[in-house]
């Protein structure tokens, strides 16, 4: 399953309150427009739409606990792990790296899909 693990627990409430929608139209349509936070402020869910050869709606989960933060696909939605799904996760990863400049990726299997920066 595609995932990214960061070396620190990030402030999910800060990310939640500052989140700006992510929309990419080419080469693959990707929309991440909403964000939901749990009452303990330890997990975020981001409904995501990817349009490639077919439409996929799924959730990306950001989980902050202990001394790490993980981005992964929310297991209950289980989309096909296409290039577009991995690009969506990469765009969200870049968003986190730009907001929290001291975090570092310690583990991932989507490094080819994380943009180098804007």
Backbone bond lengths (Angstrom), bond angles and torsions (degrees), N, CA, C in turn:
res aa  C-N    CA-C-N  psi(-1)  N-CA   C-N-CA  omega(-1)  CA-C   N-CA-C  phi
1 X - - - 1.447 - - 1.535 108.75 -
2 X 1.334 117.85 135.35 1.469 120.59 178.82 1.530 110.95 -61.66
3 X 1.326 116.03 137.79 1.464 119.73 -179.89 1.527 110.62 -160.38
4 X 1.339 114.45 160.67 1.459 122.60 174.27 1.519 106.58 -137.85
5 X 1.329 116.89 132.61 1.466 121.54 177.65 1.529 107.89 -118.95
6 X 1.334 115.78 129.68 1.460 122.41 177.32 1.524 109.82 -102.81
7 X 1.313 115.63 157.80 1.466 122.12 -174.21 1.528 115.26 -80.61
8 X 1.318 118.38 -1.81 1.462 121.11 -178.12 1.520 110.51 -138.01
9 X 1.303 114.96 156.70 1.460 121.06 170.64 1.521 106.62 -81.34
10 X 1.325 117.05 120.39 1.462 119.63 -178.80 1.527 110.40 -94.52
11 X 1.305 115.11 164.86 1.460 122.74 179.34 1.530 108.21 -83.01
12 X 1.325 116.06 95.76 1.463 119.94 -176.55 1.519 112.39 -66.42
13 X 1.322 117.83 -30.80 1.466 119.25 178.08 1.526 110.26 -64.84
14 X 1.317 116.86 -40.10 1.469 120.50 177.27 1.527 109.88 -61.51
15 X 1.332 116.82 -45.57 1.461 119.73 179.06 1.529 110.20 -63.36
16 X 1.319 116.84 -42.38 1.468 122.77 179.94 1.530 111.03 -58.67
17 X 1.333 116.61 -47.96 1.468 119.92 -175.63 1.530 112.44 -74.70
18 X 1.330 118.38 -23.18 1.466 121.42 -178.14 1.526 113.26 -101.29
19 X 1.326 117.09 -2.44 1.465 120.63 -173.25 1.527 111.60 -58.57
20 X 1.327 115.18 132.24 1.458 122.06 172.49 1.518 107.67 -117.33
21 X 1.325 115.19 136.86 1.462 119.24 -175.37 1.525 111.53 -56.25
22 X 1.313 114.16 150.14 1.464 122.84 178.65 1.523 107.17 -112.41
23 X 1.323 116.03 119.34 1.467 120.48 177.38 1.522 108.12 -133.49
24 X 1.317 114.92 125.26 1.467 121.77 175.23 1.518 106.58 -126.15
25 X 1.327 117.01 133.00 1.463 118.40 -178.74 1.526 113.55 -104.32
26 X 1.323 118.27 -23.56 1.465 120.10 -178.82 1.513 109.82 -138.67
27 X 1.293 120.17 147.83 1.465 127.81 -1.49 1.530 113.09 -77.38
28 X 1.342 116.69 -15.46 1.465 121.78 179.89 1.524 107.46 -126.26
29 X 1.335 117.19 134.32 1.464 120.90 178.64 1.525 109.50 -72.77
30 X 1.339 115.71 124.94 1.463 122.15 178.26 1.517 107.84 -134.37
31 X 1.333 116.11 130.66 1.468 120.97 177.43 1.525 109.63 -132.75
32 X 1.329 114.96 122.70 1.464 122.15 171.39 1.524 104.63 -126.86
33 X 1.335 116.69 100.10 1.461 119.99 -169.45 1.519 114.44 -113.29
34 X 1.310 118.10 -19.66 1.464 121.07 -176.85 1.515 110.43 -126.66
35 X 1.319 114.62 162.01 1.458 120.51 -179.41 1.523 108.07 -147.15
36 X 1.319 116.46 140.51 1.464 122.38 179.51 1.521 108.74 -129.12
37 X 1.330 115.93 139.72 1.460 121.18 -178.81 1.524 109.13 -119.25
38 X 1.327 117.50 142.89 1.465 119.92 177.75 1.529 109.63 -78.95
39 X 1.317 116.24 165.14 1.467 120.26 -173.09 1.526 112.91 -65.35
40 X 1.322 118.44 -22.60 1.465 121.49 178.35 1.531 112.87 -89.71
41 X 1.327 116.09 -1.31 1.465 122.92 179.69 1.528 112.48 57.87
42 X 1.332 115.40 36.54 1.463 121.67 179.60 1.529 112.79 -112.39
43 X 1.337 116.54 -11.10 1.462 119.73 -177.08 1.522 110.37 -145.06
44 X 1.334 114.85 138.12 1.459 122.44 174.49 1.520 108.69 -117.42
45 X 1.321 115.86 145.71 1.463 121.58 171.46 1.518 107.84 -122.66
46 X 1.323 115.90 133.81 1.459 121.97 -178.45 1.524 109.56 -124.70
47 X 1.350 117.53 105.45 1.466 119.80 175.53 1.531 109.29 -61.76
48 X 1.315 115.69 133.45 1.465 121.24 -173.23 1.524 109.82 -132.10
49 X 1.335 115.41 140.73 1.462 122.07 174.75 1.523 107.81 -119.76
50 X 1.324 115.79 128.94 1.464 122.19 174.28 1.523 107.10 -125.36
51 X 1.340 115.83 127.07 1.462 120.60 178.49 1.523 108.19 -116.11
52 X 1.324 114.84 110.75 1.468 122.10 175.18 1.522 105.43 -120.32
53 X 1.315 116.95 -120.10 1.462 119.58 174.78 1.525 110.04 -73.29
54 X 1.329 116.28 -21.33 1.466 121.95 174.18 1.521 108.51 -143.16
55 X 1.327 116.37 163.57 1.466 121.33 178.55 1.519 109.67 -86.56
56 X 1.322 115.71 137.11 1.461 120.54 174.88 1.525 108.74 -129.60
57 X 1.314 115.61 125.34 1.462 122.81 172.99 1.519 106.72 -108.54
58 X 1.320 116.86 130.38 1.463 120.64 -179.08 1.517 109.10 -157.59
59 X 1.315 116.05 174.72 1.460 121.96 178.36 1.519 109.83 -113.46
60 X 1.330 115.23 137.62 1.459 121.27 169.17 1.521 106.30 -102.78
61 X 1.323 115.82 133.46 1.463 122.08 -179.12 1.528 109.63 -107.95
62 X 1.330 115.84 135.04 1.466 121.53 170.25 1.515 105.94 -116.50
63 X 1.318 116.15 121.27 1.459 122.25 -175.03 1.525 108.78 -121.45
64 X 1.331 116.63 123.78 1.470 121.28 179.27 1.517 108.67 -114.73
65 X 1.320 115.72 118.18 1.462 119.56 177.13 1.518 109.47 -153.43
66 X 1.315 115.14 158.47 1.458 121.60 -178.49 1.534 109.51 50.89
67 X 1.305 117.01 -123.29 1.462 121.00 -178.74 1.520 112.04 -115.08
68 X 1.337 116.64 33.76 1.457 119.00 179.75 1.522 110.73 -152.05
69 X 1.316 114.78 164.15 1.461 122.96 175.70 1.519 106.94 -131.72
70 X 1.331 116.59 135.75 1.462 121.51 -177.29 1.522 110.21 -123.87
71 X 1.323 116.05 135.56 1.466 122.82 170.33 1.518 106.12 -108.15
72 X 1.331 116.08 130.28 1.466 119.70 178.26 1.521 108.84 -155.01
73 X 1.302 115.70 170.27 1.460 120.73 172.99 1.520 107.86 -75.57
74 X 1.317 116.32 135.57 1.460 120.39 176.83 1.527 107.21 -67.86
75 X 1.342 117.52 119.69 1.471 121.13 -170.00 1.530 115.21 -55.91
76 X 1.317 118.16 -33.14 1.464 119.55 -176.50 1.525 113.15 -69.59
77 X 1.341 118.30 -17.07 1.464 119.31 179.71 1.523 112.19 -94.45
78 X 1.320 118.85 -29.46 1.463 126.24 170.81 1.534 115.32 37.38
79 X 1.352 118.20 65.24 1.470 118.97 176.45 1.524 110.95 -74.03
80 X 1.328 115.20 165.31 1.462 119.23 170.85 1.528 107.25 -66.12
81 X 1.316 117.37 134.41 1.470 121.71 -173.68 1.529 110.18 -82.60
82 X 1.334 115.61 72.04 1.461 122.08 -177.41 1.529 110.60 -85.61
83 X 1.312 115.24 173.85 1.467 120.56 175.77 1.528 110.10 -58.59
84 X 1.327 117.77 -42.36 1.466 121.27 -179.71 1.518 112.89 -61.71
85 X 1.319 117.32 -39.86 1.466 121.63 177.74 1.526 109.46 -63.16
86 X 1.320 116.61 -42.70 1.471 120.42 179.84 1.529 111.34 -68.85
87 X 1.338 117.17 -36.99 1.467 120.10 176.57 1.528 110.07 -64.04
88 X 1.333 117.67 -41.54 1.474 120.81 178.21 1.524 110.29 -57.99
89 X 1.312 116.48 -44.71 1.469 119.88 178.43 1.527 111.10 -66.03
90 X 1.325 116.90 -36.39 1.461 120.71 177.45 1.516 112.41 -65.20
91 X 1.335 117.19 -40.39 1.466 120.87 177.63 1.525 111.01 -63.93
92 X 1.317 116.73 -40.86 1.461 120.70 177.70 1.532 110.60 -66.40
93 X 1.317 116.69 -38.33 1.470 121.09 176.66 1.527 110.46 -60.41
94 X 1.333 116.65 -45.76 1.465 120.57 178.23 1.525 110.57 -59.96
95 X 1.322 116.73 -41.30 1.462 121.89 178.42 1.528 110.41 -57.28
96 X 1.326 117.05 -45.50 1.469 121.27 178.72 1.527 111.59 -65.97
97 X 1.327 117.30 -43.10 1.465 121.07 179.92 1.526 111.79 -62.14
98 X 1.331 116.65 -35.13 1.463 120.34 179.34 1.525 111.97 -73.72
99 X 1.323 117.39 -33.73 1.462 120.26 -179.91 1.527 111.75 -79.13
100 X 1.321 116.59 -41.28 1.466 121.76 -177.70 1.532 107.73 -111.53
101 X 1.305 116.13 86.53 1.468 121.46 -169.57 1.527 114.17 -70.82
102 X 1.325 118.14 -12.56 1.474 119.53 -179.23 1.526 113.24 -94.44
103 X 1.339 117.88 -5.94 1.463 118.78 -179.64 1.524 110.37 -81.94
104 X 1.327 114.35 153.68 1.461 120.95 178.43 1.527 109.04 -133.61
105 X 1.321 115.35 145.87 1.464 120.71 175.95 1.525 107.65 -76.56
106 X 1.339 115.91 125.50 1.465 119.25 177.56 1.528 112.33 -106.45
107 X 1.343 116.41 -16.47 1.462 119.51 179.73 1.523 108.25 -158.94
108 X 1.330 116.39 135.00 1.462 120.88 174.98 1.525 109.47 -163.77
109 X 1.314 115.02 156.46 1.461 120.10 172.05 1.531 110.28 -122.02
110 X 1.349 116.14 18.91 1.470 120.42 177.41 1.534 111.42 -128.06
111 X 1.307 118.50 28.74 1.472 120.95 -175.50 1.530 112.50 -56.56
112 X 1.319 118.12 -32.15 1.468 120.85 179.09 1.524 112.88 -69.76
113 X 1.323 118.15 -11.48 1.461 122.17 -176.09 1.529 112.92 -109.72
114 X 1.325 117.41 4.43 1.464 121.58 179.13 1.525 107.79 -96.85
115 X 1.346 117.72 114.39 1.474 119.85 179.83 1.528 110.59 -60.75
116 X 1.319 116.15 152.46 1.468 120.22 -177.08 1.520 112.85 -79.33
117 X 1.298 119.55 -10.68 1.466 121.97 178.57 1.511 110.35 137.62
118 X 1.326 113.87 164.05 1.468 118.99 -176.80 1.502 110.26 -95.96
